[in-house]
Amino acid sequence: MTYEFLQQYWWFIVSLLAAILVFLLFVQGGNSLLFTLGANEEHRKMMVNSTGRKWEFTFTTLVTFGGGFFASFPLFYSTSFGGAYWLWMIILFSFVLQAVSYEFQSKAGNILGKKTYQAFLVINGILGPVLLGGAVATFFTGSNFLVNKENMTDLAMPVISTWGNAWHGLDALADIWNVILGVAVFLLARILGILYFINNINDNAFVSKCRKSLTWHTIAFLVFFLAFVIRTLLADGFAVNPDTQKIFMQPYKYFINFIEMPLVLILFLVGVVLVLFGIGKTIFKSTFTKGIWFAGIGTVLTVLALLLCVGYNNTAYYPSNLDKQSSLTLANSCSSEFTLRTMAYVSILVPFVLAYIFYAWRSIDKKKIDAEEMQGNDHAY
């Protein structure tokens, strides 16, 4: 395992975690529909208990994603999480709000009322996907930061990365393309949430309402997603000279990456087809309930392909809009070879963790949620 291979390997692992996280945002997407699809308290209770049995997976994956980035690419962690902290703090606060809402909405002595905590779930369901999507979009559009490794020798202020303005991450929302991808991720999370409800809840009236809302959500998602993808493929990208490690602007960089990495392009196209198949069959076949698995796997493949496209093939995965040479690449932002190699051995355990999650998931979803279970279950949210 060469140092370059380890860098590529860990970018793949981090990208895969991010892709799984986007799929698991169906929890947030479902929660954002509480007062839209939930026509009455009974339906809302079924929705909350449906997503409530999975929210730990999303939160754990988010933390693992952050930890993986910190261990493998610490300069990104210190630059983005340390500089754009307002953006990340709002995201983390909304997820904490989610956890509190699940646990306390049905507790005795709840002075805020159940609907207040349900409103908190809706807030997380909107803010989480939009802001995470906006943060990921900066991998393509760039952020306002500077990196100076010479500052490591400054004993008084050994700060390598500095943010270029006082907005500390919120400036990402001033770029329309970041917002467009954020809205696309939000709409995708809603679509996945709807598909999961159809698969997990046994209530004909509620499922029928879910199927009707799926069409317009899909149309809106395609508008935003295709707009971002087309713009990205036609835009200039941040390329790295492999010999000098100098960063320069290259026309159609991300389009060229797909062409020069056909396996990544195939991954992307297969993912898109699976997402559309899962949605389309659910819309046009009233008895089909397994759309979440086709669309879910397709989501993982699509997001994985996009992140591989922005990190591989001599590309700066975290561009700086203030100074191109401050942009982060796999080579200039990674941990030491020893650290990456040691973590690579530990990563052998990842398939066993995924197998446990699969087993736990099947056990939890062995029986679909229905109104009768909600009335007789003392452990329901």
C-alpha positions as CSV (number, residue, x, y, z in Angstrom):
1,M,0.0,0.0,0.0
2,T,1.7,3.2,-1.2
3,Y,1.0,6.6,0.4
4,E,-0.9,7.7,-2.7
5,F,-3.0,4.5,-2.6
6,L,-3.9,5.1,1.1
7,Q,-5.0,8.7,0.2
8,Q,-7.3,7.4,-2.5
9,Y,-8.5,4.6,-0.3
10,W,-9.5,6.9,2.6
11,W,-11.2,9.4,0.2
12,F,-13.3,6.4,-1.0
13,I,-14.2,5.5,2.6
14,V,-15.1,9.1,3.6
15,S,-17.1,9.5,0.4
16,L,-18.9,6.2,1.1
17,L,-19.8,7.4,4.6
18,A,-21.2,10.7,3.1
19,A,-23.2,8.7,0.6
20,I,-24.7,6.5,3.2
21,L,-25.5,9.6,5.3
22,V,-27.4,11.2,2.4
23,F,-29.5,8.0,2.1
24,L,-30.2,8.0,5.8
25,L,-31.5,11.5,5.6
26,F,-34.8,9.9,4.8
27,V,-35.4,10.3,8.5
28,Q,-35.1,14.1,8.2
29,G,-37.1,14.1,5.0
30,G,-39.9,12.0,6.6
31,N,-40.0,14.3,9.6
32,S,-40.3,17.4,7.5
33,L,-43.6,16.0,6.2
34,L,-45.2,15.6,9.6
35,F,-47.8,18.3,9.2
36,T,-48.1,17.8,5.4
37,L,-48.8,14.1,5.2
38,G,-49.9,13.7,8.8
39,A,-53.6,14.4,8.4
40,N,-54.4,13.6,12.1
41,E,-52.5,12.7,15.3
42,E,-52.7,9.0,14.6
43,H,-50.9,9.4,11.3
44,R,-48.3,11.7,12.8
45,K,-47.6,9.2,15.6
46,M,-47.1,6.4,13.0
47,M,-44.7,8.7,11.1
48,V,-42.7,9.7,14.2
49,N,-42.4,6.0,15.3
50,S,-41.4,5.0,11.8
51,T,-38.5,7.4,11.6
52,G,-37.8,7.2,15.3
53,R,-36.6,3.7,15.0
54,K,-33.9,4.8,12.6
55,W,-32.7,8.2,13.7
56,E,-29.7,6.8,15.6
57,F,-28.3,5.3,12.4
58,T,-28.3,8.8,10.8
59,F,-26.8,10.5,13.8
60,T,-24.1,7.9,14.2
61,T,-23.2,8.0,10.6
62,L,-22.9,11.8,10.7
63,V,-20.5,11.5,13.7
64,T,-18.6,8.7,12.0
65,F,-18.3,10.8,8.8
66,G,-16.8,13.7,10.8
67,G,-14.5,11.4,12.7
68,G,-13.3,9.7,9.5
69,F,-12.6,13.1,7.9
70,F,-10.7,14.2,11.1
71,A,-8.5,11.1,11.2
72,S,-7.7,10.9,7.4
73,F,-7.8,14.5,6.2
74,P,-7.2,16.6,9.3
75,L,-6.5,19.8,7.4
76,F,-10.0,19.7,5.9
77,Y,-11.4,19.1,9.4
78,S,-9.5,22.1,10.9
79,T,-10.3,24.3,7.9
80,S,-14.0,23.6,7.4
81,F,-15.2,22.5,10.9
82,G,-12.9,25.1,12.5
83,G,-13.5,28.0,10.0
84,A,-17.1,27.4,8.9
85,Y,-18.2,26.6,12.4
86,W,-21.5,28.5,12.3
87,L,-22.7,26.3,9.4
88,W,-21.7,23.1,11.1
89,M,-22.9,24.2,14.6
90,I,-26.4,24.9,13.2
91,I,-26.4,21.4,11.6
92,L,-25.3,19.7,14.8
93,F,-27.7,21.7,16.9
94,S,-30.6,20.7,14.7
95,F,-29.6,17.0,15.1
96,V,-29.4,17.4,18.8
97,L,-32.9,19.0,18.7
98,Q,-34.1,16.0,16.8
99,A,-32.8,13.6,19.5
100,V,-34.4,15.6,22.3
101,S,-37.7,15.8,20.4
102,Y,-38.0,12.0,20.0
103,E,-37.3,11.3,23.6
104,F,-39.4,14.0,25.3
105,Q,-42.5,14.6,23.2
106,S,-44.5,11.8,24.9
107,K,-43.0,12.1,28.4
108,A,-45.3,12.8,31.3
109,G,-45.1,16.5,32.4
110,N,-44.1,17.7,29.0
111,I,-44.8,21.4,29.5
112,L,-44.0,22.4,25.9
113,G,-46.6,20.1,24.4
114,K,-46.3,17.3,21.8
115,K,-46.7,19.5,18.8
116,T,-43.8,21.7,19.9
117,Y,-41.4,18.8,19.8
118,Q,-43.0,17.7,16.5
119,A,-42.2,21.2,15.1
120,F,-38.6,20.7,16.3
121,L,-38.5,17.5,14.2
122,V,-39.8,19.5,11.2
123,I,-37.1,22.1,11.7
124,N,-34.4,19.4,11.8
125,G,-36.0,17.8,8.7
126,I,-35.6,21.0,6.8
127,L,-32.3,22.5,8.1
128,G,-30.4,19.2,8.2
129,P,-30.6,18.3,4.5
130,V,-30.5,21.9,3.1
131,L,-27.4,22.8,5.1
132,L,-25.6,19.5,4.5
133,G,-26.3,19.8,0.8
134,G,-25.0,23.3,0.8
135,A,-21.9,22.2,2.6
136,V,-21.2,19.4,0.1
137,A,-21.8,21.9,-2.8
138,T,-18.8,23.9,-1.6
139,F,-16.6,21.0,-2.7
140,F,-17.5,22.1,-6.3
141,T,-18.0,25.8,-5.8
142,G,-15.3,26.6,-3.3
143,S,-15.2,28.4,0.1
144,N,-13.6,31.5,1.5
145,F,-10.5,30.3,3.4
146,L,-6.7,30.7,3.4
147,V,-4.1,28.0,4.4
148,N,-0.6,28.9,5.4
149,K,1.4,25.9,6.7
150,E,4.3,28.2,7.6
151,N,2.3,29.4,10.6
152,M,3.0,26.2,12.3
153,T,6.4,27.7,13.3
154,D,4.7,30.7,14.9
155,L,4.6,29.8,18.6
156,A,2.3,32.7,19.5
157,M,-0.4,31.8,16.9
158,P,0.2,28.4,15.2
159,V,-3.0,28.6,13.2
160,I,-2.7,27.1,9.7
161,S,-6.2,27.8,8.4
162,T,-8.2,31.1,8.6
163,W,-11.6,32.0,7.3
164,G,-11.8,35.0,5.0
165,N,-14.8,36.7,6.5
166,A,-16.9,36.9,9.7
167,W,-19.7,34.7,8.4
168,H,-17.8,31.5,9.1
169,G,-19.6,29.2,6.8
170,L,-23.0,31.0,6.5
171,D,-21.5,32.7,3.4
172,A,-22.0,29.4,1.6
173,L,-25.7,30.2,1.4
174,A,-24.9,33.4,-0.6
175,D,-23.9,31.2,-3.5
176,I,-27.1,30.2,-5.4
177,W,-25.6,26.9,-6.6
178,N,-25.0,25.8,-3.0
179,V,-28.6,26.6,-2.2
180,I,-29.8,24.7,-5.3
181,L,-27.9,21.5,-4.2
182,G,-29.2,22.0,-0.7
183,V,-32.8,22.2,-1.9
184,A,-32.1,19.1,-4.1
185,V,-30.8,17.1,-1.1
186,F,-33.9,18.3,0.9
187,L,-36.3,17.1,-1.8
188,L,-34.4,13.8,-2.2
189,A,-34.6,13.3,1.6
190,R,-38.4,13.9,1.4
191,I,-38.7,11.4,-1.5
192,L,-36.8,8.8,0.4
193,G,-38.9,9.5,3.5
194,I,-42.1,9.0,1.5
195,L,-40.8,5.7,0.0
196,Y,-39.8,4.5,3.5
197,F,-43.3,5.3,4.9
198,I,-44.8,3.4,2.0
199,N,-42.6,0.4,2.9
200,N,-42.9,0.7,6.7
201,I,-46.4,1.8,7.5
202,N,-49.6,-0.3,7.1
203,D,-52.3,2.2,6.6
204,N,-54.1,2.4,3.2
205,A,-55.3,6.0,3.5
206,F,-51.9,7.3,4.6
207,V,-50.0,5.3,2.0
208,S,-52.3,6.5,-0.8
209,K,-51.6,10.1,0.3
210,C,-47.8,9.4,0.2
211,R,-48.0,8.1,-3.4
212,K,-49.9,11.2,-4.5
213,S,-47.3,13.5,-3.1
214,L,-44.4,11.5,-4.6
215,T,-45.0,12.8,-8.1
216,W,-44.5,16.5,-7.6
217,H,-41.6,16.0,-5.1
218,T,-39.9,14.0,-7.9
219,I,-40.4,16.7,-10.5
220,A,-39.1,19.4,-8.2
221,F,-36.1,17.3,-7.2
222,L,-35.2,16.6,-10.9
223,V,-35.3,20.4,-11.7
224,F,-32.9,21.3,-8.9
225,F,-30.6,18.2,-9.2
226,L,-30.2,18.4,-13.0
227,A,-29.6,22.2,-12.8
228,F,-26.7,21.6,-10.4
229,V,-25.2,18.6,-12.3
230,I,-25.4,20.4,-15.7
231,R,-23.8,23.6,-14.3
232,T,-21.1,21.5,-12.6
233,L,-20.2,19.6,-15.8
234,L,-20.0,22.8,-17.8
235,A,-18.1,24.9,-15.2
236,D,-14.4,25.3,-14.7
237,G,-12.9,23.1,-12.1
238,F,-10.0,23.2,-9.7
239,A,-7.3,21.0,-11.2
240,V,-3.9,20.0,-9.7
241,N,-0.7,19.7,-11.7
242,P,0.6,16.3,-10.6
243,D,4.2,17.3,-11.1
244,T,4.3,20.7,-9.3
245,Q,1.1,20.3,-7.2
246,K,0.1,23.8,-8.4
247,I,-3.7,24.4,-8.6
248,F,-5.2,25.9,-11.7
249,M,-8.6,26.4,-13.3
250,Q,-9.4,23.8,-16.0
251,P,-12.5,24.2,-18.3
252,Y,-15.0,21.3,-18.0
253,K,-12.9,19.7,-15.2
254,Y,-15.6,17.6,-13.7
255,F,-17.0,16.5,-17.1
256,I,-13.4,15.4,-18.0
257,N,-13.1,13.5,-14.7
258,F,-16.1,11.4,-15.6
259,I,-14.8,10.7,-19.1
260,E,-11.3,9.8,-17.8
261,M,-12.8,7.7,-15.0
262,P,-15.4,5.6,-16.8
263,L,-16.1,3.4,-13.8
264,V,-17.1,6.4,-11.8
265,L,-19.4,7.6,-14.6
266,I,-21.0,4.1,-14.8
267,L,-21.5,4.3,-11.0
268,F,-23.2,7.7,-11.4
269,L,-25.5,6.6,-14.2
270,V,-26.5,3.3,-12.5
271,G,-27.3,5.2,-9.3
272,V,-29.5,7.8,-11.2
273,V,-31.3,4.9,-13.0
274,L,-31.9,3.1,-9.7
275,V,-33.3,6.2,-8.0
276,L,-35.7,6.9,-10.9
277,F,-36.7,3.2,-11.1
278,G,-37.6,3.1,-7.4
279,I,-39.6,6.3,-7.6
280,G,-41.3,5.5,-11.0
281,K,-42.4,2.0,-10.1
282,T,-43.8,3.2,-6.8
283,I,-45.8,5.9,-8.6
284,F,-47.1,3.7,-11.4
285,K,-47.7,0.4,-9.5
286,S,-50.0,0.8,-6.5
287,T,-48.9,-2.4,-4.9
288,F,-45.2,-1.8,-5.1
289,T,-43.7,-1.0,-1.7
290,K,-39.9,-1.6,-2.1
291,G,-39.0,1.6,-3.9
292,I,-36.9,2.7,-0.9
293,W,-34.3,0.0,-1.5
294,F,-33.8,0.8,-5.2
295,A,-33.8,4.6,-4.6
296,G,-31.7,4.2,-1.5
297,I,-29.0,2.1,-3.2
298,G,-29.2,4.5,-6.2
299,T,-28.7,7.5,-3.8
300,V,-25.6,5.9,-2.3
301,L,-24.1,5.2,-5.7
302,T,-24.9,8.6,-7.1
303,V,-23.5,10.6,-4.2
304,L,-20.4,8.3,-4.0
305,A,-19.7,8.9,-7.7
306,L,-20.0,12.7,-7.4
307,L,-17.6,12.8,-4.4
308,L,-15.1,10.5,-6.2
309,C,-15.3,12.8,-9.2
310,V,-14.4,15.8,-7.0
311,G,-11.5,14.1,-5.2
312,Y,-9.9,11.8,-7.7
313,N,-8.0,12.5,-11.0
314,N,-5.8,15.4,-9.7
315,T,-8.7,17.5,-8.5
316,A,-8.8,19.9,-5.5
317,Y,-11.7,18.6,-3.4
318,Y,-12.1,21.7,-1.2
319,P,-11.3,24.8,-3.3
320,S,-10.4,28.2,-1.9
321,N,-12.1,31.1,-3.6
322,L,-9.6,33.5,-2.0
323,D,-6.4,31.8,-3.0
324,K,-6.3,28.8,-5.4
325,Q,-3.1,27.5,-3.9
326,S,-4.8,27.3,-0.5
327,S,-7.2,24.7,-2.0
328,L,-7.1,21.3,-0.4
329,T,-6.2,18.2,-2.3
330,L,-5.8,14.5,-1.2
331,A,-2.0,15.0,-1.1
332,N,-1.7,18.2,0.9
333,S,-4.5,17.7,3.5
334,C,-4.1,14.0,4.5
335,S,-2.6,12.4,7.7
336,S,0.7,10.7,7.8
337,E,1.3,7.4,6.0
338,F,1.6,5.6,9.3
339,T,-1.8,6.9,10.4
340,L,-3.5,6.1,7.2
341,R,-2.0,2.6,7.1
342,T,-3.0,1.9,10.7
343,M,-6.5,3.0,10.1
344,A,-6.7,1.0,6.9
345,Y,-6.1,-2.2,9.0
346,V,-8.9,-1.1,11.4
347,S,-11.3,-0.4,8.5
348,I,-11.4,-4.2,7.9
349,L,-14.0,-4.2,10.7
350,V,-16.4,-1.9,8.7
351,P,-18.1,-4.8,6.9
352,F,-18.9,-6.5,10.2
353,V,-20.5,-3.2,11.5
354,L,-22.6,-2.9,8.3
355,A,-23.7,-6.5,8.7
356,Y,-24.9,-5.8,12.3
357,I,-26.8,-2.7,11.1
358,F,-28.4,-4.8,8.4
359,Y,-29.4,-7.4,10.9
360,A,-30.7,-4.8,13.4
361,W,-32.6,-3.0,10.6
362,R,-34.4,-6.2,9.5
363,S,-35.3,-7.1,13.1
364,I,-36.8,-3.6,13.7
365,D,-38.8,-3.6,10.5
366,K,-40.0,-7.2,10.7
367,K,-43.5,-6.0,11.3
368,K,-45.0,-2.9,9.6
369,I,-46.3,-0.1,11.8
370,D,-50.1,0.3,12.1
371,A,-52.6,2.2,14.2
372,E,-53.3,-0.8,16.5
373,E,-49.6,-1.0,17.5
374,M,-49.5,2.7,18.3
375,Q,-52.5,2.4,20.6
376,G,-51.2,-0.6,22.6
377,N,-47.5,0.1,22.7
378,D,-46.2,1.8,25.9
379,H,-42.8,2.3,24.3
380,A,-44.0,4.3,21.3
381,Y,-42.7,7.8,20.8
